[in-house]
Amino acid sequence: MNITVGCLSGLNKVYNIHRGAPVSMFGSLDVNLDLQVMSYGWKNLGDDYEDYLFFGYTNGLVKYYNSKEKSLIREFNFGSNIRSIEPLGENRLLVTCIDGSIHIKEFEDIHTLEPKMTINKVITTVGQGKKMKQVITQVKEPKDDEVYHLLNDNELERELSVNALTLSPDQTVVAFGGKTLNLTVRDMEKQTNTWSAKFQHDFLNLQEPVNVSAIKFLHNTNQQHILIGSDKKLKIYDTKAKRHPIMDLSFSKYQVKAVAVSQKNENIIIGSDVVGNVSAHDKRTGRQLGTYKGNTGSVRGLDIHPTLPLLATVGFDRFLRIFDVGSRKCLHKIFLKQKLSNVLFSREEPVDKDEQDDNEIWQTMENNKNSVDQDDDQYEYQPEITVKEEINSDDDEQDSSDNDINDDNENEDFEFNLKDEDDSDADSEDKKELKTKLKSKDNKKRVLVQQQVSKQKEQPPQKKKQTETNNNTNNSKKKMLLNFKSQLKKK
């Protein structure tokens, strides 16, 4: 299972959990870059649509990469901070900037992002005076972008900005919000705002601060429920009921940075802030279910696997962490060297390690099969006769306390491996000669061993006599010393 991680400074990595190492690395390091948005390409690209990735930066650049080939396909400059990238149908791309402008580009080929061409009529005048004529020529030119503005001039003067924008699953409406800009829903076909949230006031009738940083449509709600992270709170709105939040909970003492929604368990919502707090809540009651511990610094990216209960977190501490959504246990922790900003799960599910090892072994065997067959064809088989001799002997052991000697008989084992490949008479005669020679050697060695054993058996009596004499001399010396001491005492 692959996980794509976007680094803050432009270098991007695809990490495989089973191998425990990056399988692809593309892009280049640039200190001036600041990654804000990362998303997959069009789903109509086929099974390999996850190989195509968009990256949006604060300087207005949008880069389109093929992670498998590690190549930059195309690059665009929109001149303003990129806040959202959403692939649309009919080979179109929606890009949102912080100033509230929406750019919709149309392409001829979504693999290479070749722009769609239009035929324009160009009128030119030829000649002078009465002979002057107008000539109409048709010229192919790239189609201009469709540009829409979410903010009017009055809102721009009040320094409102769009910090987050999300496209609905059916791609008919967008939900956006930002600094002092509350949640708003806009119809993409009519290009009009259809719903907006009301500002809330505290007990002193002061307007609460609004700074929407993350937006998600909740699943299986017919685009009706929307989760946002605004300032230090998590809120859920029902666009069909009323303009006040149906859930409003204080998430942290610090700014909320990212939110995620579990598809397997729709009642779990997860948020993170700028100091490393990541926690799960029940959307029905707002009760905190627990925290995902281990993160430090700003957690800028959250993603939940489409079919498995797995949560991935990345941030400024340079670690990619993978948690179990239910138990909140950290399953993997990988250090990736650069500051991290975004993360995306692939849709594939993890494979059993034993199955993966077996597949790799079979693949290597198939790859090496041809080379082995070629080697066998080059060299003819030649019969070999190998002789192996093994002699095992045990040394004598002496026991100093009892002055006894224990002799161990030696054991000899001779093994002969003879490979008979040809049944010719010459080979059989050679083998007979070898057998006779080996038997003669065997007999000689056995005779030598028997002689050594007989000598060792004869030696112990002599040694016993020597030890007895030594003991007698020692006893006589002791008696003489005792007599000498007794005489001295008498004197």
DRENDO-1510 file (C-alpha; in Angstrom, 1 decimal, always signed):
<recs>
REC; n; res; u; v; w
REC; 1; MET; +0.0; +0.0; +0.0 .
REC; 2; ASN; +1.4; +3.4; -1.1 .
REC; 3; ILE; +1.1; +6.7; +0.7 .
REC; 4; THR; +2.0; +9.9; -1.2 .
REC; 5; VAL; +3.5; +12.6; +1.0 .
REC; 6; GLY; +4.0; +16.3; -0.1 .
REC; 7; CYS; +6.9; +18.1; +1.4 .
REC; 8; LEU; +6.7; +21.8; +2.2 .
REC; 9; SER; +9.7; +22.7; +0.0 .
REC; 10; GLY; +8.8; +20.9; -3.2 .
REC; 11; LEU; +10.2; +17.4; -2.8 .
REC; 12; ASN; +7.5; +14.7; -2.9 .
REC; 13; LYS; +7.7; +11.0; -1.9 .
REC; 14; VAL; +5.7; +7.9; -2.4 .
REC; 15; TYR; +6.2; +5.6; +0.6 .
REC; 16; ASN; +5.3; +1.9; +0.6 .
REC; 17; ILE; +4.4; +0.5; +4.0 .
REC; 18; HIS; +5.2; -3.2; +3.2 .
REC; 19; ARG; +8.8; -2.4; +1.9 .
REC; 20; GLY; +9.4; +0.2; +4.6 .
REC; 21; ALA; +11.0; +2.6; +2.2 .
REC; 22; PRO; +10.1; +5.3; -0.4 .
REC; 23; VAL; +9.4; +3.7; -3.8 .
REC; 24; SER; +9.3; +7.0; -5.7 .
REC; 25; MET; +10.8; +10.5; -5.2 .
REC; 26; PHE; +10.1; +13.4; -7.6 .
REC; 27; GLY; +10.3; +17.2; -7.6 .
REC; 28; SER; +13.1; +19.4; -6.4 .
REC; 29; LEU; +13.9; +21.2; -3.2 .
REC; 30; ASP; +13.2; +25.0; -3.2 .
REC; 31; VAL; +13.3; +27.0; +0.0 .
REC; 32; ASN; +10.9; +29.6; -1.5 .
REC; 33; LEU; +8.1; +27.1; -2.1 .
REC; 34; ASP; +5.3; +26.5; +0.4 .
REC; 35; LEU; +3.0; +23.6; -0.4 .
REC; 36; GLN; -0.7; +24.3; +0.3 .
REC; 37; VAL; -2.8; +21.8; -1.7 .
REC; 38; MET; -2.2; +18.3; -3.1 .
REC; 39; SER; -4.8; +16.1; -5.0 .
REC; 40; TYR; -5.0; +13.2; -7.4 .
REC; 41; GLY; -5.8; +13.6; -11.1 .
REC; 42; TRP; -8.9; +12.7; -13.0 .
REC; 43; LYS; -10.5; +9.3; -12.1 .
REC; 44; ASN; -11.3; +8.7; -15.8 .
REC; 45; LEU; -7.6; +8.2; -16.4 .
REC; 46; GLY; -8.1; +4.5; -15.4 .
REC; 47; ASP; -6.6; +2.3; -12.8 .
REC; 48; ASP; -3.4; +4.4; -12.7 .
REC; 49; TYR; -5.1; +7.7; -12.0 .
REC; 50; GLU; -3.3; +7.9; -8.6 .
REC; 51; ASP; +0.0; +8.2; -10.5 .
REC; 52; TYR; -1.0; +11.7; -11.6 .
REC; 53; LEU; -0.8; +14.4; -9.0 .
REC; 54; PHE; -1.5; +18.1; -8.7 .
REC; 55; PHE; +0.5; +20.4; -6.3 .
REC; 56; GLY; -0.4; +24.0; -5.5 .
REC; 57; TYR; +1.9; +26.5; -3.8 .
REC; 58; THR; +1.7; +29.9; -2.2 .
REC; 59; ASN; +3.5; +31.6; -5.0 .
REC; 60; GLY; +0.7; +30.7; -7.5 .
REC; 61; LEU; +2.4; +27.7; -9.1 .
REC; 62; VAL; +0.4; +24.6; -9.9 .
REC; 63; LYS; +2.6; +21.5; -10.9 .
REC; 64; TYR; +1.3; +18.4; -12.5 .
REC; 65; TYR; +3.5; +15.3; -12.0 .
REC; 66; ASN; +3.6; +11.6; -13.0 .
REC; 67; SER; +4.8; +9.9; -9.8 .
REC; 68; LYS; +5.5; +6.6; -11.6 .
REC; 69; GLU; +7.7; +8.1; -14.2 .
REC; 70; LYS; +9.0; +10.8; -11.8 .
REC; 71; SER; +8.4; +13.5; -14.4 .
REC; 72; LEU; +6.9; +17.0; -14.4 .
REC; 73; ILE; +4.2; +17.1; -17.1 .
REC; 74; ARG; +3.2; +20.7; -17.0 .
REC; 75; GLU; +3.3; +23.8; -14.8 .
REC; 76; PHE; +0.9; +26.8; -14.5 .
REC; 77; ASN; +1.2; +30.2; -12.8 .
REC; 78; PHE; -2.0; +31.8; -11.5 .
REC; 79; GLY; -0.2; +34.7; -9.7 .
REC; 80; SER; -1.9; +34.2; -6.3 .
REC; 81; ASN; -1.8; +31.8; -3.4 .
REC; 82; ILE; -3.4; +28.5; -4.4 .
REC; 83; ARG; -6.1; +27.2; -2.0 .
REC; 84; SER; -7.9; +24.4; -3.8 .
REC; 85; ILE; -7.4; +22.2; -6.8 .
REC; 86; GLU; -10.4; +20.1; -8.0 .
REC; 87; PRO; -10.5; +18.0; -11.2 .
REC; 88; LEU; -13.8; +18.3; -13.0 .
REC; 89; GLY; -15.6; +16.3; -15.7 .
REC; 90; GLU; -15.1; +16.9; -19.4 .
REC; 91; ASN; -11.3; +17.3; -18.9 .
REC; 92; ARG; -11.6; +20.5; -16.9 .
REC; 93; LEU; -9.7; +21.7; -13.8 .
REC; 94; LEU; -10.9; +24.0; -11.1 .
REC; 95; VAL; -8.3; +26.1; -9.3 .
REC; 96; THR; -9.1; +28.5; -6.4 .
REC; 97; CYS; -6.9; +31.4; -5.2 .
REC; 98; ILE; -6.8; +33.2; -1.9 .
REC; 99; ASP; -8.3; +36.3; -3.5 .
REC; 100; GLY; -11.5; +34.5; -4.3 .
REC; 101; SER; -10.9; +33.9; -8.0 .
REC; 102; ILE; -11.9; +30.6; -9.5 .
REC; 103; HIS; -10.1; +29.5; -12.7 .
REC; 104; ILE; -11.5; +26.7; -14.8 .
REC; 105; LYS; -9.1; +25.4; -17.5 .
REC; 106; GLU; -10.1; +23.0; -20.2 .
REC; 107; PHE; -7.7; +20.5; -21.8 .
REC; 108; GLU; -7.5; +18.4; -24.9 .
REC; 109; ASP; -5.6; +15.6; -23.3 .
REC; 110; ILE; -5.5; +15.0; -19.6 .
REC; 111; HIS; -2.3; +12.9; -19.7 .
REC; 112; THR; -0.2; +15.7; -21.1 .
REC; 113; LEU; -2.5; +18.7; -20.2 .
REC; 114; GLU; -2.5; +20.0; -23.8 .
REC; 115; PRO; -4.8; +23.0; -23.8 .
REC; 116; LYS; -8.0; +22.8; -25.8 .
REC; 117; MET; -7.8; +24.8; -29.0 .
REC; 118; THR; -10.4; +27.1; -30.5 .
REC; 119; ILE; -10.7; +28.6; -34.0 .
REC; 120; ASN; -10.7; +32.4; -34.0 .
REC; 121; LYS; -11.4; +34.6; -37.0 .
REC; 122; VAL; -8.8; +37.2; -37.7 .
REC; 123; ILE; -9.7; +40.1; -40.1 .
REC; 124; THR; -6.8; +41.8; -41.9 .
REC; 125; THR; -6.8; +44.5; -44.5 .
REC; 126; VAL; -4.7; +44.1; -47.7 .
REC; 127; GLY; -3.9; +46.7; -50.3 .
REC; 128; GLN; -4.4; +50.5; -50.5 .
REC; 129; GLY; -7.2; +52.8; -51.7 .
REC; 130; LYS; -9.7; +51.2; -53.9 .
REC; 131; LYS; -7.8; +47.9; -54.0 .
REC; 132; MET; -7.9; +47.6; -50.2 .
REC; 133; LYS; -9.6; +44.3; -49.1 .
REC; 134; GLN; -10.5; +42.6; -45.9 .
REC; 135; VAL; -9.2; +39.0; -45.5 .
REC; 136; ILE; -10.6; +36.7; -42.9 .
REC; 137; THR; -8.3; +33.9; -41.7 .
REC; 138; GLN; -8.9; +31.2; -39.1 .
REC; 139; VAL; -6.3; +30.8; -36.4 .
REC; 140; LYS; -6.1; +28.0; -33.8 .
REC; 141; GLU; -5.5; +29.4; -30.3 .
REC; 142; PRO; -5.7; +28.0; -26.8 .
REC; 143; LYS; -9.1; +28.4; -25.2 .
REC; 144; ASP; -9.2; +31.2; -22.6 .
REC; 145; ASP; -9.9; +30.2; -18.9 .
REC; 146; GLU; -13.3; +30.7; -17.4 .
REC; 147; VAL; -12.8; +33.0; -14.4 .
REC; 148; TYR; -15.3; +33.6; -11.6 .
REC; 149; HIS; -15.0; +35.7; -8.5 .
REC; 150; LEU; -16.3; +34.6; -5.1 .
REC; 151; LEU; -15.6; +38.0; -3.5 .
REC; 152; ASN; -16.9; +41.4; -4.6 .
REC; 153; ASP; -14.9; +44.6; -4.4 .
REC; 154; ASN; -16.3; +45.6; -1.1 .
REC; 155; GLU; -15.3; +42.3; +0.5 .
REC; 156; LEU; -11.8; +42.6; -0.9 .
REC; 157; GLU; -11.5; +46.0; +0.6 .
REC; 158; ARG; -12.3; +44.6; +4.0 .
REC; 159; GLU; -9.5; +42.1; +3.4 .
REC; 160; LEU; -11.6; +39.0; +3.3 .
REC; 161; SER; -9.9; +35.9; +1.9 .
REC; 162; VAL; -10.8; +32.4; +0.8 .
REC; 163; ASN; -8.7; +29.9; +2.8 .
REC; 164; ALA; -10.6; +26.7; +2.0 .
REC; 165; LEU; -12.8; +25.4; -0.8 .
REC; 166; THR; -14.3; +22.0; -1.3 .
REC; 167; LEU; -16.2; +20.6; -4.2 .
REC; 168; SER; -19.3; +18.5; -3.5 .
REC; 169; PRO; -19.3; +14.8; -4.6 .
REC; 170; ASP; -21.6; +15.4; -7.5 .
REC; 171; GLN; -19.6; +18.5; -8.6 .
REC; 172; THR; -22.6; +20.8; -8.7 .
REC; 173; VAL; -21.8; +23.1; -5.7 .
REC; 174; VAL; -18.8; +24.3; -3.8 .
REC; 175; ALA; -18.5; +25.2; -0.1 .
REC; 176; PHE; -15.9; +27.9; +0.8 .
REC; 177; GLY; -14.9; +30.1; +3.7 .
REC; 178; GLY; -11.9; +32.0; +5.0 .
REC; 179; LYS; -10.7; +34.9; +7.2 .
REC; 180; THR; -13.8; +36.8; +8.4 .
REC; 181; LEU; -15.7; +34.9; +5.7 .
REC; 182; ASN; -18.2; +32.4; +7.1 .
REC; 183; LEU; -19.2; +29.2; +5.4 .
REC; 184; THR; -20.9; +29.8; +2.0 .
REC; 185; VAL; -22.4; +27.4; -0.6 .
REC; 186; ARG; -22.3; +28.3; -4.3 .
REC; 187; ASP; -24.1; +26.8; -7.3 .
REC; 188; MET; -21.5; +26.1; -10.0 .
REC; 189; GLU; -24.0; +26.2; -12.9 .
REC; 190; LYS; -25.8; +29.4; -11.9 .
REC; 191; GLN; -22.7; +31.0; -10.3 .
REC; 192; THR; -24.8; +32.3; -7.4 .
REC; 193; ASN; -24.5; +31.8; -3.6 .
REC; 194; THR; -27.4; +29.6; -2.4 .
REC; 195; TRP; -26.7; +29.4; +1.3 .
REC; 196; SER; -24.4; +31.1; +4.0 .
REC; 197; ALA; -23.9; +30.5; +7.7 .
REC; 198; LYS; -24.8; +33.2; +10.3 .
REC; 199; PHE; -22.2; +34.8; +12.5 .
REC; 200; GLN; -22.5; +33.9; +16.1 .
REC; 201; HIS; -22.2; +36.2; +19.1 .
REC; 202; ASP; -21.1; +35.6; +22.7 .
REC; 203; PHE; -22.8; +36.6; +25.9 .
REC; 204; LEU; -21.6; +40.2; +25.5 .
REC; 205; ASN; -23.2; +40.3; +22.0 .
REC; 206; LEU; -19.7; +40.4; +20.4 .
REC; 207; GLN; -19.2; +38.6; +17.1 .
REC; 208; GLU; -17.1; +35.5; +17.5 .
REC; 209; PRO; -13.9; +35.4; +15.3 .
REC; 210; VAL; -14.2; +33.4; +12.1 .
REC; 211; ASN; -11.3; +31.9; +10.3 .
REC; 212; VAL; -12.3; +28.9; +8.3 .
REC; 213; SER; -9.3; +26.7; +7.6 .
REC; 214; ALA; -10.8; +23.3; +6.5 .
REC; 215; ILE; -14.0; +22.1; +5.0 .
REC; 216; LYS; -15.4; +18.6; +4.3 .
REC; 217; PHE; -18.7; +17.3; +3.0 .
REC; 218; LEU; -20.0; +14.5; +5.3 .
REC; 219; HIS; -20.8; +11.2; +3.5 .
REC; 220; ASN; -24.3; +9.9; +2.8 .
REC; 221; THR; -26.0; +13.2; +3.7 .
REC; 222; ASN; -26.9; +14.3; +0.1 .
REC; 223; GLN; -24.4; +17.2; +0.4 .
REC; 224; GLN; -26.5; +18.5; +3.3 .
REC; 225; HIS; -24.1; +18.3; +6.2 .
REC; 226; ILE; -20.8; +20.2; +6.1 .
REC; 227; LEU; -17.9; +20.0; +8.6 .
REC; 228; ILE; -15.6; +23.0; +9.1 .
REC; 229; GLY; -12.7; +23.9; +11.2 .
REC; 230; SER; -13.1; +27.6; +12.2 .
REC; 231; ASP; -10.7; +29.3; +14.5 .
REC; 232; LYS; -10.5; +27.0; +17.6 .
REC; 233; LYS; -13.8; +25.1; +17.0 .
REC; 234; LEU; -15.2; +22.3; +15.0 .
REC; 235; LYS; -18.7; +22.9; +13.6 .
REC; 236; ILE; -21.3; +20.9; +11.5 .
REC; 237; TYR; -23.9; +22.8; +9.5 .
REC; 238; ASP; -27.1; +21.4; +8.0 .
REC; 239; THR; -27.8; +23.5; +4.9 .
REC; 240; LYS; -31.4; +22.4; +4.7 .
REC; 241; ALA; -32.4; +23.1; +8.3 .
REC; 242; LYS; -31.0; +26.4; +9.5 .
REC; 243; ARG; -28.0; +28.7; +9.3 .
REC; 244; HIS; -26.7; +28.0; +12.8 .
REC; 245; PRO; -24.5; +25.0; +13.5 .
REC; 246; ILE; -26.1; +21.7; +14.6 .
REC; 247; MET; -22.8; +20.8; +16.4 .
REC; 248; ASP; -20.5; +23.4; +17.9 .
REC; 249; LEU; -17.6; +22.2; +20.1 .
REC; 250; SER; -14.4; +23.8; +21.3 .
REC; 251; PHE; -11.7; +21.7; +19.8 .
REC; 252; SER; -8.5; +23.3; +21.2 .
REC; 253; LYS; -6.9; +26.4; +22.5 .
REC; 254; TYR; -5.1; +26.9; +19.2 .
REC; 255; GLN; -6.1; +27.3; +15.5 .
REC; 256; VAL; -7.6; +24.2; +13.8 .
REC; 257; LYS; -5.5; +23.2; +10.8 .
REC; 258; ALA; -7.1; +20.1; +9.2 .
REC; 259; VAL; -10.2; +17.9; +9.4 .
REC; 260; ALA; -11.0; +14.4; +8.2 .
REC; 261; VAL; -14.1; +12.2; +8.1 .
REC; 262; SER; -14.1; +8.4; +8.4 .
REC; 263; GLN; -16.0; +6.7; +5.5 .
REC; 264; LYS; -16.2; +3.4; +7.4 .
REC; 265; ASN; -17.6; +4.9; +10.6 .
REC; 266; GLU; -19.5; +8.0; +9.5 .
REC; 267; ASN; -20.0; +9.2; +13.1 .
REC; 268; ILE; -16.2; +9.8; +13.7 .
REC; 269; ILE; -14.8; +13.2; +12.8 .
REC; 270; ILE; -11.1; +14.0; +13.3 .
REC; 271; GLY; -9.3; +17.3; +13.6 .
REC; 272; SER; -5.8; +18.7; +14.2 .
REC; 273; ASP; -4.3; +22.0; +15.3 .
REC; 274; VAL; -1.1; +23.9; +15.0 .
REC; 275; VAL; +0.6; +22.4; +18.1 .
REC; 276; GLY; +0.2; +18.7; +17.4 .
REC; 277; ASN; -3.1; +17.9; +18.9 .
REC; 278; VAL; -5.1; +15.3; +16.9 .
REC; 279; SER; -8.3; +13.9; +18.4 .
REC; 280; ALA; -11.5; +12.1; +17.3 .
REC; 281; HIS; -15.1; +13.1; +18.2 .
REC; 282; ASP; -18.6; +11.7; +17.8 .
REC; 283; LYS; -20.5; +13.9; +15.4 .
REC; 284; ARG; -23.8; +13.1; +17.1 .
REC; 285; THR; -23.0; +14.2; +20.6 .
REC; 286; GLY; -19.7; +16.1; +20.2 .
REC; 287; ARG; -18.0; +13.9; +22.8 .
REC; 288; GLN; -14.3; +13.4; +22.5 .
REC; 289; LEU; -13.5; +9.7; +21.8 .
REC; 290; GLY; -9.7; +10.0; +22.3 .
REC; 291; THR; -6.5; +11.5; +21.1 .
REC; 292; TYR; -3.8; +10.3; +18.6 .
REC; 293; LYS; -0.6; +10.8; +20.5 .
REC; 294; GLY; +2.9; +11.4; +19.3 .
REC; 295; ASN; +2.6; +14.4; +17.0 .
REC; 296; THR; +4.6; +17.5; +17.7 .
REC; 297; GLY; +4.3; +20.9; +15.9 .
REC; 298; SER; +1.7; +21.9; +13.4 .
REC; 299; VAL; -0.2; +18.9; +11.9 .
REC; 300; ARG; -1.0; +20.2; +8.4 .
REC; 301; GLY; -2.2; +17.0; +6.7 .
REC; 302; LEU; -4.8; +14.3; +7.6 .
REC; 303; ASP; -6.2; +11.5; +5.4 .
REC; 304; ILE; -8.2; +8.4; +6.1 .
REC; 305; HIS; -8.0; +5.3; +3.9 .
REC; 306; PRO; -11.1; +4.9; +1.7 .
REC; 307; THR; -11.9; +1.3; +2.9 .
REC; 308; LEU; -9.8; +0.6; +5.9 .
REC; 309; PRO; -9.8; +2.2; +9.4 .
REC; 310; LEU; -6.3; +3.9; +8.9 .
REC; 311; LEU; -5.4; +7.5; +9.6 .
REC; 312; ALA; -2.3; +9.2; +8.3 .
REC; 313; THR; -0.9; +12.4; +9.8 .
REC; 314; VAL; +2.0; +14.6; +8.6 .
REC; 315; GLY; +3.4; +17.9; +9.9 .
REC; 316; PHE; +6.4; +20.0; +10.7 .
REC; 317; ASP; +8.0; +17.3; +12.9 .
REC; 318; ARG; +9.0; +15.5; +9.6 .
REC; 319; PHE; +7.3; +12.2; +10.6 .
REC; 320; LEU; +4.6; +10.2; +8.8 .
REC; 321; ARG; +2.4; +8.4; +11.3 .
REC; 322; ILE; -0.2; +5.9; +10.6 .
REC; 323; PHE; -2.9; +5.2; +13.3 .
REC; 324; ASP; -5.7; +2.8; +13.8 .
REC; 325; VAL; -8.8; +5.0; +13.8 .
REC; 326; GLY; -10.7; +2.9; +16.4 .
REC; 327; SER; -8.0; +1.9; +18.9 .
REC; 328; ARG; -5.9; +5.1; +18.2 .
REC; 329; LYS; -2.7; +3.0; +18.3 .
REC; 330; CYS; +0.3; +4.2; +16.2 .
REC; 331; LEU; +1.0; +1.4; +13.7 .
REC; 332; HIS; +3.9; +3.0; +11.7 .
REC; 333; LYS; +6.2; +6.0; +12.3 .
REC; 334; ILE; +8.5; +7.0; +9.5 .
REC; 335; PHE; +11.0; +9.9; +9.4 .
REC; 336; LEU; +11.1; +11.6; +6.0 .
REC; 337; LYS; +13.7; +14.3; +6.6 .
REC; 338; GLN; +11.8; +17.3; +5.2 .
REC; 339; LYS; +8.9; +19.3; +6.7 .
REC; 340; LEU; +5.6; +17.7; +5.5 .
REC; 341; SER; +2.4; +19.4; +4.4 .
REC; 342; ASN; +0.0; +17.0; +2.8 .
REC; 343; VAL; -0.7; +13.3; +2.6 .
REC; 344; LEU; -2.9; +11.0; +0.4 .
REC; 345; PHE; -3.7; +7.3; +0.8 .
REC; 346; SER; -3.8; +5.0; -2.2 .
REC; 347; ARG; -7.0; +3.0; -2.6 .
REC; 348; GLU; -5.2; -0.4; -2.6 .
REC; 349; GLU; -5.4; -2.5; +0.6 .
REC; 350; PRO; -2.3; -3.9; +2.3 .
REC; 351; VAL; -1.1; -7.4; +1.2 .
REC; 352; ASP; -0.1; -10.1; +3.6 .
REC; 353; LYS; +3.7; -10.2; +4.1 .
REC; 354; ASP; +4.0; -13.9; +3.5 .
REC; 355; GLU; +2.1; -13.6; +0.2 .
REC; 356; GLN; +4.2; -10.7; -0.9 .
REC; 357; ASP; +7.5; -12.6; +0.0 .
REC; 358; ASP; +6.2; -15.6; -2.0 .
REC; 359; ASN; +5.4; -13.4; -5.0 .
REC; 360; GLU; +8.8; -11.8; -4.9 .
REC; 361; ILE; +10.5; -15.2; -4.8 .
REC; 362; TRP; +8.6; -16.6; -7.7 .
REC; 363; GLN; +9.2; -13.4; -9.7 .
REC; 364; THR; +13.0; -13.6; -9.2 .
REC; 365; MET; +13.0; -17.3; -10.0 .
REC; 366; GLU; +11.2; -16.6; -13.3 .
REC; 367; ASN; +13.6; -13.8; -14.1 .
REC; 368; ASN; +16.6; -16.0; -13.5 .
REC; 369; LYS; +15.2; -19.0; -15.4 .
REC; 370; ASN; +16.4; -17.9; -18.8 .
REC; 371; SER; +19.9; -17.1; -17.7 .
REC; 372; VAL; +20.2; -20.6; -16.0 .
REC; 373; ASP; +19.0; -22.3; -19.2 .
REC; 374; GLN; +21.6; -20.5; -21.2 .
REC; 375; ASP; +24.4; -21.5; -18.9 .
REC; 376; ASP; +23.3; -25.2; -19.1 .
REC; 377; ASP; +23.4; -25.1; -22.9 .
REC; 378; GLN; +27.0; -23.6; -22.9 .
REC; 379; TYR; +28.6; -26.2; -20.6 .
REC; 380; GLU; +28.3; -30.0; -21.0 .
REC; 381; TYR; +27.8; -32.1; -18.0 .
REC; 382; GLN; +30.9; -34.0; -16.8 .
REC; 383; PRO; +30.8; -36.8; -14.3 .
REC; 384; GLU; +32.7; -36.2; -11.1 .
REC; 385; ILE; +34.1; -38.6; -8.5 .
REC; 386; THR; +34.4; -37.1; -5.0 .
REC; 387; VAL; +36.0; -38.6; -2.0 .
REC; 388; LYS; +35.2; -37.5; +1.5 .
REC; 389; GLU; +37.2; -38.6; +4.6 .
REC; 390; GLU; +36.1; -37.8; +8.1 .
REC; 391; ILE; +38.1; -39.0; +11.2 .
REC; 392; ASN; +36.7; -38.2; +14.6 .
REC; 393; SER; +39.1; -38.8; +17.6 .
REC; 394; ASP; +38.7; -38.1; +21.2 .
REC; 395; ASP; +41.7; -37.0; +23.3 .
REC; 396; ASP; +42.6; -38.7; +26.6 .
REC; 397; GLU; +41.2; -37.1; +29.8 .
REC; 398; GLN; +43.2; -37.1; +33.1 .
REC; 399; ASP; +41.6; -36.7; +36.5 .
REC; 400; SER; +44.1; -35.1; +38.9 .
REC; 401; SER; +42.2; -35.7; +42.1 .
REC; 402; ASP; +42.1; -39.5; +41.8 .
REC; 403; ASN; +45.3; -39.8; +39.6 .
REC; 404; ASP; +43.3; -42.1; +37.3 .
REC; 405; ILE; +43.4; -42.1; +33.6 .
REC; 406; ASN; +40.4; -42.8; +31.5 .
REC; 407; ASP; +41.0; -43.8; +28.0 .
REC; 408; ASP; +38.5; -43.3; +25.2 .
REC; 409; ASN; +38.5; -45.4; +22.2 .
REC; 410; GLU; +38.7; -43.6; +18.9 .
REC; 411; ASN; +35.9; -43.8; +16.4 .
REC; 412; GLU; +36.5; -43.6; +12.7 .
REC; 413; ASP; +34.0; -43.0; +10.0 .
REC; 414; PHE; +34.8; -43.0; +6.4 .
REC; 415; GLU; +32.3; -41.9; +3.8 .
REC; 416; PHE; +32.8; -42.2; +0.1 .
REC; 417; ASN; +30.5; -40.7; -2.5 .
REC; 418; LEU; +31.0; -42.1; -5.9 .
REC; 419; LYS; +29.0; -40.6; -8.8 .
REC; 420; ASP; +28.6; -43.0; -11.6 .
REC; 421; GLU; +27.2; -41.3; -14.7 .
REC; 422; ASP; +28.6; -43.4; -17.5 .
REC; 423; ASP; +28.3; -47.2; -17.7 .
REC; 424; SER; +31.4; -47.8; -19.8 .
REC; 425; ASP; +33.9; -50.5; -18.9 .
REC; 426; ALA; +36.8; -48.1; -18.6 .
REC; 427; ASP; +35.0; -46.1; -15.9 .
REC; 428; SER; +34.1; -49.3; -13.9 .
REC; 429; GLU; +37.8; -50.5; -13.9 .
REC; 430; ASP; +38.9; -47.1; -12.6 .
REC; 431; LYS; +36.4; -47.2; -9.9 .
REC; 432; LYS; +37.5; -50.7; -8.8 .
REC; 433; GLU; +41.1; -49.5; -8.6 .
REC; 434; LEU; +40.0; -46.5; -6.5 .
REC; 435; LYS; +38.0; -48.8; -4.1 .
REC; 436; THR; +40.9; -51.1; -3.6 .
REC; 437; LYS; +43.3; -48.2; -2.9 .
REC; 438; LEU; +40.9; -46.7; -0.4 .
REC; 439; LYS; +40.4; -50.1; +1.4 .
REC; 440; SER; +44.2; -50.5; +1.7 .
REC; 441; LYS; +44.4; -47.0; +3.2 .
REC; 442; ASP; +41.6; -47.8; +5.5 .
REC; 443; ASN; +43.3; -51.0; +6.8 .
REC; 444; LYS; +46.6; -49.1; +7.4 .
REC; 445; LYS; +44.9; -46.4; +9.4 .
REC; 446; ARG; +43.0; -49.0; +11.5 .
REC; 447; VAL; +46.3; -50.7; +12.3 .
REC; 448; LEU; +47.9; -47.5; +13.4 .
REC; 449; VAL; +44.9; -46.6; +15.6 .
REC; 450; GLN; +45.0; -50.0; +17.3 .
REC; 451; GLN; +48.8; -49.6; +18.0 .
REC; 452; GLN; +48.2; -46.2; +19.6 .
REC; 453; VAL; +45.3; -47.6; +21.7 .
REC; 454; SER; +47.5; -50.5; +22.9 .
REC; 455; LYS; +50.3; -48.1; +23.9 .
REC; 456; GLN; +47.9; -46.0; +25.8 .
REC; 457; LYS; +46.6; -49.1; +27.7 .
REC; 458; GLU; +50.1; -50.1; +28.6 .
REC; 459; GLN; +51.1; -46.7; +29.9 .
REC; 460; PRO; +48.7; -46.4; +33.0 .
REC; 461; PRO; +50.4; -49.2; +35.1 .
REC; 462; GLN; +53.8; -47.4; +34.8 .
REC; 463; LYS; +52.2; -44.1; +35.7 .
REC; 464; LYS; +50.6; -45.8; +38.8 .
REC; 465; LYS; +53.9; -47.1; +40.0 .
REC; 466; GLN; +55.4; -43.7; +39.6 .
REC; 467; THR; +52.6; -42.2; +41.7 .
REC; 468; GLU; +53.0; -44.8; +44.4 .
REC; 469; THR; +56.7; -44.2; +44.7 .
REC; 470; ASN; +56.1; -40.4; +44.8 .
REC; 471; ASN; +53.5; -40.9; +47.6 .
REC; 472; ASN; +56.0; -43.1; +49.6 .
REC; 473; THR; +58.7; -40.5; +49.4 .
REC; 474; ASN; +56.3; -37.8; +50.5 .
REC; 475; ASN; +55.2; -39.8; +53.5 .
REC; 476; SER; +58.8; -40.4; +54.6 .
REC; 477; LYS; +59.6; -36.7; +54.4 .
REC; 478; LYS; +56.6; -35.9; +56.5 .
REC; 479; LYS; +57.7; -38.4; +59.2 .
REC; 480; MET; +61.2; -37.0; +59.3 .
REC; 481; LEU; +59.8; -33.4; +59.8 .
REC; 482; LEU; +57.6; -34.6; +62.6 .
REC; 483; ASN; +60.5; -36.3; +64.4 .
REC; 484; PHE; +62.7; -33.2; +64.0 .
REC; 485; LYS; +60.0; -31.0; +65.5 .
REC; 486; SER; +59.5; -33.3; +68.5 .
REC; 487; GLN; +63.2; -33.3; +69.3 .
REC; 488; LEU; +63.3; -29.5; +69.2 .
REC; 489; LYS; +60.4; -29.3; +71.7 .
REC; 490; LYS; +62.2; -31.7; +74.1 .
REC; 491; LYS; +65.3; -29.5; +74.1 .
</recs>
